[in-house]
Amino acid sequence: MSECCCERKKHKARTPEEVKALTVRLNRIEGQISGIRKMIEENRYCPDILIQVSAVQSALNSFNKELLSSHIRSCVVDDIRGGNDAVVDELCELLKKTMK
C-alpha cells in the first residue's frame, strides 16, 4: 500500500476489474436511492419505502463485505508480511466502526 508523503493518506491500487465491480454496485445503489427519493415525492406508502431502504442497506452491506474482503486479502496481508503488525489493530478498529 503506498502512502502519499504530502497528504499522509494511504492509497490502494485496484485492478480495472475491481474498480468496475465496485462502481457497478455503487451505481446500482445510487439508482435505488433515486427510486426512494421518487417514492417520497410521489407520497408512496411508508412500508413500501421502508422496504426499499432495507434493500439499500443490504446492498451497502454487500458492498462493504466485498471491499473488506479485498482489503484483508491485499492490504492487510501485505502489511503483515512486511512486518507491519499495527495493521491488525487498524483492522480491529475498522471492524468496530463498520459493525455497529
Secondary structure as GFF3:
##gff-version 3
##sequence-region A 1 100
A	DSSP	beta_strand	2	3	.	.	.	ID=ss1
A	DSSP	beta_strand	10	11	.	.	.	ID=ss2
A	DSSP	alpha_helix	16	41	.	.	.	ID=ss3
A	DSSP	alpha_helix	46	71	.	.	.	ID=ss4
A	DSSP	pi_helix	72	76	.	.	.	ID=ss5
A	DSSP	alpha_helix	77	81	.	.	.	ID=ss6
A	DSSP	alpha_helix	86	98	.	.	.	ID=ss7
###
